[in-house]
Amino acid sequence: MSWLWAIIVGFVLGLIARMILPGKQNIPLWLTTVFGIVGSVLGNWMATAIGVNDTRGIDWTRHLLQLIGAVVVVGVGDMAWVALRGKKKA
């Protein structure tokens, strides 16, 4: 069940990251989900590193770090995808 939640959270974070980033991203939806999962894992790692991964109530700081991680990974991943595929941004 945790894999299902990871996919759902990665999908949602990836879509939000794409909305935050300016311009059009040229990555497919499945790669957006993968990048969202990776960004979520990076955000959880950062939250653990600074000691805010498990607090009372809603972990807003952890969720914000997950979103920041997803934005960074989607942005860098899009640039890498474009470089590998040879497509130019419109």
Secondary structure, 3 states (H helix, E strand, C coil): CHHHHHHHHHHHHHHHHHHHCCCCCCCCHHHHHHHHHHHHHHHHHHHHHHCCCCCCCCCHHHHHHHHHHHHHHHHHHHHHHHHHHCCCCC
